[in-house]
């Protein structure tokens, strides 16, 4: 009986610990982060948007430092920060399902529902990768994709910095694909 109690308590402890970085910085949950940046990556006049329930893969695994410095960053970032974000993306390739009740503006739908909505109306369907954070919790990277038809859409990688006011500020973006 005691053995079962230990087994039940252990997963709860591990789940609670995942909200902190290795350095002890408090990290937002994926839904909390998406809620805080959705007005940056989704048009401000959108009250609700369709979001594919499962996460996409982030494309920030391999990047060109010179291209990001020259074309995609709004403020200087060290190669160490970009490398750390890239490593986090590489190591986090596991599926994640968004928790609908924690998302303020998203309406989670399946891929089948997304295909049906795109076939019947002029809807826009969004998908996000799982956000990844530096160990100190100061920077985050996420991919946002939207599809508006069979040959209509765009995918962008966004990098954010946490301000002293506790808000996520866009510091870099790169369009990965567009049709």
C-alpha positions in Angstrom: 0.0 0.0 0.0 2.8 2.4 0.9 4.4 1.7 -2.4 1.4 2.9 -4.4 1.2 6.1 -2.5 4.9 6.9 -3.3 4.2 6.1 -7.0 1.2 8.4 -7.0 3.0 11.3 -5.3 6.1 11.2 -7.4 4.5 12.1 -10.8 2.7 15.1 -9.1 6.0 16.3 -7.8 7.7 16.1 -11.1 4.9 17.8 -12.9 5.0 20.8 -10.5 8.8 21.1 -10.9 8.6 21.5 -14.7 7.4 25.1 -14.3 10.9 26.2 -13.2 14.1 26.4 -15.2 17.3 24.6 -14.0 18.4 27.9 -12.5 15.2 28.2 -10.5 13.6 30.9 -12.7 9.8 30.7 -12.8 8.6 29.8 -16.3 5.1 30.3 -17.6 3.1 27.3 -18.7 2.7 26.9 -22.5 -0.9 28.2 -22.4 0.0 31.2 -20.2 2.8 32.1 -22.6 0.5 31.8 -25.7 -2.1 34.0 -23.9 0.5 36.6 -23.2 1.8 36.8 -26.8 -1.3 36.1 -28.9 -2.0 39.8 -29.6 1.5 40.0 -31.0 1.3 37.1 -33.4 -2.5 37.1 -34.2 -4.3 40.3 -35.4 -5.5 42.4 -32.5 -9.1 42.5 -33.7 -9.6 38.7 -33.5 -11.6 37.9 -30.5 -11.3 34.1 -30.9 -9.2 32.0 -33.2 -9.1 28.3 -34.2 -6.0 26.5 -32.9 -5.0 23.0 -33.9 -5.1 21.1 -30.6 -1.6 19.5 -31.0 1.6 21.5 -31.2 3.7 21.8 -34.3 7.5 21.4 -34.5 9.5 24.5 -34.1 11.9 25.2 -36.9 14.5 27.0 -34.8 16.7 23.9 -34.6 19.3 25.1 -37.1 19.7 28.8 -37.9 22.2 31.2 -39.4 23.5 33.6 -36.7 24.5 36.1 -39.4 21.1 36.1 -41.0 19.3 36.5 -37.7 21.6 39.4 -36.6 21.4 41.2 -39.9 17.7 40.7 -40.9 15.5 39.2 -38.2 16.4 40.7 -34.7 15.0 44.0 -33.4 17.6 44.2 -30.7 21.0 42.5 -30.3 21.1 39.0 -28.8 24.2 36.9 -28.1 24.9 33.8 -29.9 24.7 32.0 -26.5 21.0 32.9 -26.2 20.2 31.8 -29.7 22.2 28.6 -29.3 20.4 27.8 -26.0 17.0 28.4 -27.6 18.0 26.2 -30.5 19.1 23.4 -28.2 15.9 23.6 -26.2 13.9 23.2 -29.4 16.0 20.3 -30.5 15.6 18.5 -27.1 11.8 19.2 -26.9 10.5 17.2 -29.8 7.6 15.6 -28.0 3.8 15.9 -28.7 1.8 18.3 -26.6 -1.9 18.9 -26.6 -3.1 22.4 -25.7 -5.3 22.7 -22.6 -8.4 24.5 -23.9 -9.6 25.7 -20.5 -6.3 27.6 -20.0 -6.4 29.4 -23.4 -8.2 32.7 -23.4 -8.9 33.3 -27.1 -8.2 30.0 -28.8 -10.7 27.4 -29.8 -8.9 24.1 -30.0 -9.9 21.9 -32.9 -8.6 18.6 -34.4 -6.8 18.4 -37.7 -9.9 16.9 -39.3 -12.0 19.8 -38.0 -9.4 22.2 -39.4 -9.6 20.6 -42.8 -13.4 20.7 -42.8 -13.4 24.4 -41.7 -10.9 25.4 -44.5 -13.0 23.5 -47.1 -16.3 25.1 -46.2 -15.5 28.7 -45.2 -12.8 31.3 -45.3 -11.5 30.5 -41.9 -7.9 30.9 -40.7 -6.5 28.1 -38.7 -3.5 28.6 -36.4 -1.0 26.2 -34.9 1.9 26.9 -32.5 4.9 25.0 -31.5 5.6 24.4 -27.8 7.4 27.5 -26.5 10.9 27.0 -25.3 12.7 29.2 -22.7 16.3 29.9 -21.8 17.3 28.6 -18.4 17.1 32.1 -16.9 13.5 32.5 -18.2 14.4 35.7 -20.0 14.0 34.6 -23.6 11.5 32.3 -25.4 11.1 31.0 -29.0 7.9 29.8 -30.6 6.6 29.1 -34.1 3.3 30.3 -35.3 1.7 29.0 -38.5 -1.6 29.9 -40.1 -3.4 28.3 -42.9 -6.1 30.1 -44.9 -6.6 27.6 -47.7 -4.9 25.0 -49.9 -2.2 27.4 -51.1 -2.5 30.1 -48.5 -0.6 30.4 -45.3 2.5 31.4 -43.5 4.9 30.1 -40.8 7.0 32.4 -38.6 9.5 31.8 -35.8 9.3 34.4 -33.0 11.8 35.2 -30.3 10.6 37.1 -27.2 12.4 38.7 -24.3 10.8 39.1 -20.8 10.7 42.8 -19.8 11.2 44.1 -16.3 7.4 44.8 -16.3 6.8 41.1 -16.8 5.6 41.3 -20.4 7.0 39.4 -23.4 8.5 41.7 -26.0 9.0 40.6 -29.5 12.8 40.9 -30.3 13.0 38.8 -33.5 11.0 37.1 -36.2 11.7 35.1 -39.3 9.2 33.9 -41.9 10.0 30.3 -42.6 7.5 29.7 -45.3 4.6 31.5 -47.1 2.2 30.7 -49.9 
